Amino acid sequence: MLLAVTALAGCNRDQGSDAAGGGKVGIDLPRSDSDFWNSYQQYVEKGVKDGEVDALSLTNSQNDIGKLVSNVQVFTDQGAKAVVMAPQDTGAIAETLQTLSEKKIPVISVDTRPDKGDVYMVVRADNRAYGEKACTYLGEQLKGKGKVVEFQGDLSSINGRDRSEAFKSCMDEKFPGIKVFELATEWKGDVASAKLQSTLAAHPDINGIYMQAGGVFLQPTLALLEQKKLLKAPGEAGHITIISNDGIPEELDAIREGKIDATVSQPADLYAKYALYWAKQALAGTTPKAGPTDHDSTIIKIPNGFEDQLPAPLVTKENVDDPKLWANQLEKKS
């Protein structure tokens, strides 16, 4: 009863649940080649150290669905009672989710929503809003005219699809005078850089860039623009307006330095916090409930479970120093 009273808004107690809860949690990190995901890992490790959940040894599937499947099998062999994962290929994980469902092991999926297969909770932001915010910002900055390069994430990922579809729909509807060059990248910085170079050669009047993931695209993009002497400060003739997604410290520094104009801050801290929170709730037998929560998010019902949609603010030079932004709170490693 006490647990029911103190549960956060947006969930309630399943009367048939085990009030004691508890059990080991298997946590797989999705990759280590992105500053965003490395930050997420730091927050997860801190949460585990602080005793938010009793976790098995963390694994990292390195953007390889085969490794993720193998790591999950290890978790089940070790007696995991819940699993936290962030599948980068949201279609290929369905069979594993079915197996976990049959074993009655709840799954918390972070950042990505699996296409099929039961999940207890998806913890992510509204990725369509990312694409729409990027479109609106670029369209307004460019006054509805120009040429924009879009680094699309992997379209096998729900995030890549959501951001790309929303960006295109918004551009077609609101800014038909802007031509968009859609560059498929599979979330790879070297691919984005090579394709940007080719596009700039054919269209030297590019005046906008949308990077769907600053964690992998920021550094190679800035390096290429610097090399070609195209990295000009806002207000200078020839300035290329750049908006990104992630909100990592390096992006915020780039905004302060005038190298990029904006980003949408994807909350790495909240992803970790509520991944562990929902794992704990799953172990306790809590049944999620759609609606607003007390942590400024909204839980929605999805076909295969629930989704906690966390806030993701637009960051520009006007609010880049806001102490509430997770990247301004992150403890830098020495």
C-alpha positions in Angstrom: 0.0 0.0 0.0 2.8 2.4 0.9 4.5 1.7 -2.5 1.2 2.4 -4.2 0.9 5.7 -2.5 4.4 6.8 -3.2 4.6 5.7 -6.9 5.2 8.5 -9.3 2.4 10.0 -11.3 1.6 8.1 -14.5 1.5 4.6 -13.0 -0.5 2.5 -10.6 -0.1 -0.7 -8.7 -1.3 -3.9 -10.3 -3.2 -5.6 -7.5 -1.8 -9.0 -8.5 1.8 -8.0 -8.3 4.6 -9.0 -5.9 4.7 -6.0 -3.5 8.3 -6.8 -2.6 9.6 -6.6 -6.2 13.3 -6.8 -6.6 15.6 -8.9 -8.8 18.6 -8.4 -11.0 18.5 -6.1 -14.0 20.4 -6.7 -17.2 21.5 -3.4 -18.9 22.9 -3.3 -22.4 24.5 -0.1 -23.7 24.0 0.4 -27.4 27.4 1.8 -28.6 30.5 3.6 -27.5 31.3 5.6 -30.7 28.9 8.5 -29.8 29.5 11.2 -27.2 25.8 11.1 -26.4 25.8 7.4 -25.6 29.0 7.7 -23.6 27.3 10.4 -21.5 24.3 8.1 -21.1 26.6 5.4 -19.9 28.0 7.7 -17.2 24.5 8.5 -15.9 23.6 4.8 -15.9 26.7 3.8 -14.1 26.1 6.5 -11.5 22.5 5.3 -11.0 23.6 1.7 -10.5 26.3 2.8 -8.1 23.7 4.8 -6.2 21.6 1.7 -5.8 18.7 2.6 -8.1 18.7 -1.0 -9.3 20.6 -4.2 -8.6 22.3 -4.6 -12.0 24.3 -7.4 -13.6 27.6 -6.4 -15.2 26.8 -3.9 -18.0 27.3 -5.0 -21.6 27.8 -3.0 -24.8 26.4 -4.3 -28.0 28.4 -1.9 -30.2 25.6 -1.1 -32.6 25.5 -4.9 -33.5 22.1 -6.6 -33.2 23.8 -10.0 -33.0 25.8 -8.8 -30.0 22.6 -7.4 -28.4 20.8 -10.7 -28.8 23.8 -12.6 -27.4 24.1 -10.2 -24.4 20.4 -10.6 -23.6 20.8 -14.3 -23.6 23.6 -13.9 -21.1 21.3 -11.8 -18.9 18.6 -14.4 -18.9 21.2 -17.1 -18.1 22.3 -15.0 -15.2 18.8 -14.7 -13.8 17.9 -11.2 -14.9 14.3 -10.3 -13.9 14.2 -7.2 -16.2 16.2 -5.9 -19.1 17.2 -2.4 -20.2 18.3 -2.0 -23.8 18.5 0.5 -26.6 18.1 -1.5 -29.9 19.5 0.5 -32.8 17.8 -1.7 -35.3 14.2 -1.6 -34.1 13.0 -4.2 -36.5 15.5 -7.0 -35.9 14.9 -7.2 -32.1 11.3 -8.6 -32.3 12.2 -12.2 -31.8 14.3 -11.5 -28.7 11.5 -9.4 -27.3 9.1 -12.3 -27.9 11.4 -14.7 -26.0 11.7 -12.3 -23.1 7.9 -11.9 -23.0 7.5 -15.6 -22.9 9.9 -15.7 -19.9 7.9 -12.9 -18.3 11.0 -10.6 -18.3 9.9 -7.0 -18.8 11.9 -4.8 -21.2 12.7 -1.1 -21.0 13.7 0.2 -24.4 15.7 3.5 -24.2 15.7 6.0 -27.1 14.2 3.6 -29.6 10.7 2.1 -30.0 10.9 -1.5 -31.2 8.7 -2.1 -34.3 7.3 -5.3 -32.9 7.5 -7.2 -29.6 6.2 -6.4 -26.1 8.0 -3.7 -24.1 7.1 -2.7 -20.6 8.2 0.9 -21.3 9.9 2.9 -24.0 11.9 5.8 -22.6 12.5 8.4 -25.3 11.7 11.9 -26.4 9.2 12.7 -29.2 11.5 12.2 -32.2 9.1 13.6 -34.7 9.3 16.8 -32.7 13.1 16.8 -33.3 12.5 16.9 -37.1 9.8 19.5 -36.8 11.9 21.8 -34.6 14.9 21.5 -36.9 12.7 22.2 -39.9 11.0 25.3 -38.3 14.3 26.7 -37.1 16.1 26.3 -40.4 13.1 27.5 -42.4 12.8 30.7 -40.3 16.5 31.4 -40.3 16.8 31.0 -44.1 13.5 32.9 -44.6 12.1 30.1 -46.6 14.7 30.0 -49.3 17.9 28.0 -50.0 19.4 24.6 -50.0 19.7 22.3 -47.0 21.6 19.1 -46.4 20.0 16.6 -44.0 22.1 13.9 -42.4 19.5 11.2 -42.0 20.0 8.6 -39.3 19.7 4.9 -40.0 16.2 4.4 -41.5 16.0 1.0 -40.0 15.7 2.9 -36.7 12.4 4.4 -35.6 14.3 7.5 -34.6 15.9 7.9 -38.0 12.5 7.4 -39.7 10.6 9.7 -37.3 13.1 12.6 -37.6 13.4 12.2 -41.4 9.6 11.9 -42.0 8.8 14.8 -39.8 11.5 17.0 -41.3 10.4 16.3 -44.8 6.7 16.8 -44.1 7.4 20.1 -42.4 9.6 21.4 -45.2 7.2 20.4 -47.9 4.3 22.1 -46.1 5.9 25.2 -44.6 9.0 25.9 -46.7 8.5 24.7 -50.3 11.2 27.2 -51.4 13.9 25.3 -49.6 15.5 22.3 -51.5 16.5 19.5 -49.2 19.3 17.0 -50.0 18.6 13.9 -48.0 21.8 12.0 -47.2 21.4 8.5 -45.7 24.3 8.0 -43.2 23.4 5.0 -41.0 24.5 7.2 -38.1 28.1 7.2 -39.4 30.1 10.4 -39.2 32.5 9.4 -42.0 29.7 8.6 -44.4 28.0 12.0 -43.6 31.3 13.8 -44.2 32.0 12.1 -47.5 28.5 12.8 -48.8 28.5 16.4 -47.6 31.8 16.9 -49.5 30.2 15.6 -52.7 27.0 17.6 -52.2 29.0 20.8 -51.6 31.0 20.2 -54.8 27.8 20.0 -56.8 26.0 22.7 -54.9 28.4 25.3 -53.4 25.5 27.5 -52.4 24.3 25.1 -49.6 23.2 27.4 -46.8 21.8 25.0 -44.2 22.6 21.6 -42.5 20.4 19.4 -40.3 22.4 16.8 -38.4 20.1 14.2 -36.8 22.8 13.2 -34.3 25.5 15.6 -33.2 27.2 12.9 -31.2 28.5 11.3 -34.4 28.2 14.1 -37.0 29.4 17.2 -35.3 33.2 16.8 -35.4 33.6 15.4 -38.9 31.2 18.1 -40.2 33.0 21.0 -38.6 36.4 19.6 -39.7 35.2 19.5 -43.3 33.7 23.0 -43.3 36.9 24.4 -41.6 39.0 22.7 -44.2 37.0 24.2 -47.0 36.9 27.6 -45.3 33.1 27.4 -45.1 32.8 27.7 -41.3 31.6 31.3 -40.9 30.1 32.8 -37.9 26.4 33.7 -37.8 25.8 37.1 -39.5 28.9 36.7 -41.8 28.4 36.4 -45.5 28.3 32.8 -46.6 27.3 31.5 -43.1 25.8 28.0 -43.2 23.0 27.6 -40.6 23.5 24.4 -38.7 21.1 22.7 -36.3 21.8 19.4 -34.6 20.2 16.8 -32.3 21.6 15.5 -29.0 22.6 18.4 -26.8 26.1 17.1 -25.9 28.6 19.4 -24.3 30.5 19.7 -27.5 27.4 21.0 -29.3 26.8 23.6 -26.7 30.4 24.7 -26.9 30.0 24.9 -30.7 26.9 27.1 -30.3 28.8 29.4 -27.9 31.7 29.6 -30.4 29.4 30.4 -33.3 30.2 27.2 -35.2 26.7 25.8 -35.2 23.4 27.7 -34.5 21.2 25.3 -32.5 20.5 21.8 -31.3 17.7 19.9 -29.8 18.8 18.6 -26.4 18.1 14.9 -26.1 18.1 14.2 -22.3 20.8 11.7 -21.7 20.4 12.2 -18.0 16.7 11.6 -18.0 17.0 8.6 -20.4 19.3 6.9 -17.8 17.2 8.1 -14.8 13.9 6.9 -16.1 15.3 3.7 -17.7 16.3 2.6 -14.2 13.2 4.0 -12.6 10.9 2.0 -14.9 13.0 -1.1 -14.5 12.4 -0.8 -10.8 8.7 -0.2 -11.3 8.5 -3.3 -13.6 10.2 -5.5 -10.9 7.6 -4.2 -8.4 4.7 -5.1 -10.7 3.6 -1.6 -11.3 1.2 -1.2 -14.3 1.9 2.1 -16.3 -0.9 4.4 -17.0 -1.2 6.9 -19.9 -1.2 10.6 -19.1 1.0 13.4 -17.8 3.6 12.6 -15.2 5.2 14.6 -12.4 8.5 14.7 -14.3 7.3 17.0 -17.2 6.7 14.1 -19.6 3.7 12.3 -21.1 3.1 8.6 -21.1 1.3 7.3 -24.2 0.0 3.9 -25.0 1.7 2.3 -28.0 0.6 -1.0 -29.7 3.3 -3.0 -27.9 3.4 -1.3 -24.5 3.8 2.2 -23.1 6.1 5.1 -23.9 7.4 7.8 -21.6 8.0 10.8 -23.8 10.5 13.1 -22.1 11.0 16.8 -22.9 13.7 17.8 -25.4 14.2 21.6 -25.6 15.6 23.6 -28.5 19.0 25.2 -27.6 20.3 28.3 -29.2 22.7 31.1 -28.2 19.9 32.6 -26.1 19.6 29.7 -23.7 22.9 27.7 -24.2 24.0 28.5 -20.6 20.8 27.3 -19.0 21.9 25.3 -16.0 18.9 22.9 -16.4 20.4 21.5 -19.6 22.0 18.1 -18.9 25.2 18.9 -20.8 25.7 21.9 -18.4 25.5 19.6 -15.4 27.7 16.8 -16.8 30.8 16.1 -14.8 33.6 16.2 -17.2 36.1 13.3 -17.0 39.5 14.5 -16.1 
